[in-house]
Amino acid sequence: MEIIDTNLRGLVVLKPKVFEDERGYFFESYNQKLFASAGLNLNFVQDNQSLSHTGVLRGMHFQNPPYAQGKLVRVITGAVYDVAIDIRKNSETYGKWFGIELTQENKWMMYIPEGFAHGFLTLRDNTIFSYKCTNFYNKASEESILWNDPEIGIQWNVKDPLLSTKDLEGGLFKNFIPQF
């Protein structure tokens, strides 16, 4: 597996070694020893999965300490534009974002450490998205930053995404009080 650093410290893209033949394919989506050798000493405690149709935008979500979550995300079927925002107050990239297309074809994954807001835009119908989380969900610690916050300036390339009420009511970054 190739582990690639991004421009945001701690946020990495993972490109698995895929074995394909006439039967289909096989790859390791997680290997504790390999991750640990790359400095990713993770303890996953919860797996989540979502199904979304084209144009659904979920994000930009995070949980505050002590319930902050690291997430290993990937697409099982379909495609997404996956985005993370650095919300670590003392980080040199505070308020910066990184986006990448994750698809069933490329089988890439992204590890999003604690201290990042996360979201994605679904690019195909019936996209199944998987999250491995390092902490349990805690509603009281959950927050979100507005998906189209002008200060962040994420280039989603969509005018009218399908959004939940929670995502429509995300906070502005300028009013955000970082706890990381």
C-alpha positions in Angstrom: 0.0 0.0 0.0 1.3 3.4 -0.9 0.7 6.1 1.8 0.9 9.7 0.4 1.1 12.8 2.6 -1.1 15.7 1.6 -0.5 19.4 2.1 -2.3 19.1 5.5 -0.1 17.5 8.2 -1.5 14.1 9.3 -4.1 13.9 6.4 -3.0 11.0 4.1 -4.2 9.3 1.0 -3.8 5.6 0.8 -3.5 3.7 -2.5 -3.9 0.0 -1.9 -2.2 -2.7 -3.9 -5.0 -4.3 -5.9 -4.9 -7.8 -7.2 -7.2 -8.2 -10.2 -8.0 -11.1 -12.5 -10.9 -12.6 -14.4 -12.7 -13.3 -11.1 -12.6 -9.7 -9.9 -10.3 -8.1 -7.4 -8.8 -8.3 -3.9 -7.1 -5.7 -1.7 -6.3 -5.0 1.9 -8.3 -2.0 3.1 -6.7 -2.0 6.5 -3.6 -3.7 7.9 -2.7 -2.7 11.5 1.0 -3.5 11.1 1.4 -1.6 7.8 -0.5 1.4 9.2 1.6 1.4 12.3 4.8 1.2 10.3 3.7 4.4 8.6 3.0 6.1 12.0 -0.7 5.5 11.9 -1.2 3.8 15.3 -5.0 3.6 15.1 -7.6 1.9 17.2 -10.8 1.7 15.2 -13.9 1.2 17.4 -16.8 1.9 15.0 -17.6 1.3 11.3 -20.2 3.4 9.5 -21.6 3.1 6.0 -23.8 5.5 4.0 -25.7 5.2 0.7 -26.2 8.4 -1.3 -27.5 9.5 -4.7 -25.8 11.9 -7.1 -25.5 15.4 -5.8 -25.8 14.6 -2.1 -23.4 16.6 0.0 -22.7 15.5 3.5 -20.5 17.7 5.7 -18.5 19.4 7.0 -18.8 17.4 10.2 -16.5 16.8 13.2 -16.7 15.9 16.9 -15.0 17.9 19.6 -12.7 16.4 22.2 -12.9 14.2 24.2 -15.0 12.5 21.5 -13.0 13.6 18.5 -12.7 11.0 15.8 -10.1 10.0 13.3 -11.7 8.4 10.1 -10.4 6.1 7.5 -12.8 6.6 4.5 -13.3 4.9 1.2 -15.9 4.3 -1.5 -17.2 0.8 -1.9 -19.4 1.5 -5.0 -19.8 4.8 -6.9 -17.7 8.0 -6.5 -17.3 11.0 -4.2 -15.4 14.2 -4.0 -14.0 13.9 -0.5 -12.9 17.0 1.5 -11.2 17.7 4.8 -10.6 21.1 6.5 -7.8 21.5 9.1 -9.5 22.9 12.2 -6.5 22.6 14.5 -5.9 26.0 16.0 -2.1 25.9 16.1 -1.6 24.2 12.8 0.2 26.0 10.0 -2.6 25.0 7.7 -5.5 26.0 10.0 -8.6 26.7 7.8 -7.1 25.1 4.7 -8.8 22.3 2.9 -7.9 19.3 0.8 -10.1 17.4 -1.7 -9.7 14.3 -3.7 -11.9 12.0 -5.8 -12.4 8.6 -4.3 -14.0 6.0 -6.6 -14.8 2.3 -6.8 -12.3 2.2 -9.6 -9.3 3.8 -8.0 -10.0 2.2 -4.6 -8.1 5.0 -2.8 -8.8 5.8 0.8 -8.1 8.8 3.0 -7.2 9.0 6.6 -8.6 12.1 8.3 -7.1 12.6 11.8 -8.8 14.2 14.8 -8.9 18.0 14.3 -10.4 18.0 10.8 -13.9 18.6 9.5 -14.9 16.1 6.9 -17.5 16.0 4.1 -18.1 14.6 0.6 -20.2 15.2 -2.5 -21.6 12.1 -4.2 -20.8 12.0 -7.9 -22.8 8.9 -8.8 -26.1 7.3 -7.9 -26.1 4.6 -5.3 -22.7 5.4 -3.9 -21.8 3.4 -0.8 -19.3 5.2 1.4 -17.5 3.5 4.4 -16.0 5.1 7.5 -13.8 3.4 10.1 -13.8 5.6 13.2 -11.3 5.9 16.1 -14.0 7.0 18.6 -17.7 6.4 19.1 -20.3 8.8 17.8 -21.4 11.4 20.4 -24.2 13.7 19.3 -23.5 16.3 22.1 -19.9 16.8 20.8 -20.8 17.1 17.1 -20.5 20.3 15.1 -20.4 21.2 11.4 -19.0 24.1 9.4 -21.1 25.4 6.5 -20.4 23.4 3.4 -20.0 26.5 1.3 -18.4 28.8 3.8 -16.9 31.7 1.8 -13.8 32.0 4.1 -12.9 28.3 3.4 -13.8 28.4 -0.3 -14.1 24.7 -1.1 -14.5 24.2 -4.8 -17.4 21.7 -4.9 -18.3 22.3 -8.5 -22.0 22.0 -7.7 -24.7 24.7 -7.5 -27.5 23.0 -5.6 -26.5 19.9 -3.7 -29.0 17.8 -1.8 -28.4 18.7 1.9 -29.8 17.6 5.2 -31.2 20.2 7.6 -28.1 19.8 9.8 -25.8 20.6 6.8 -27.9 23.6 5.8 -27.4 25.0 9.4 -23.7 24.5 9.6 -21.7 27.3 11.3 -19.5 29.9 9.7 -15.8 29.3 10.1 -15.3 32.9 11.3 -17.5 32.1 14.3 -15.9 28.7 14.9 -14.1 28.3 18.3 -11.5 25.6 17.8 -11.1 23.0 20.6 -8.2 21.1 18.9 
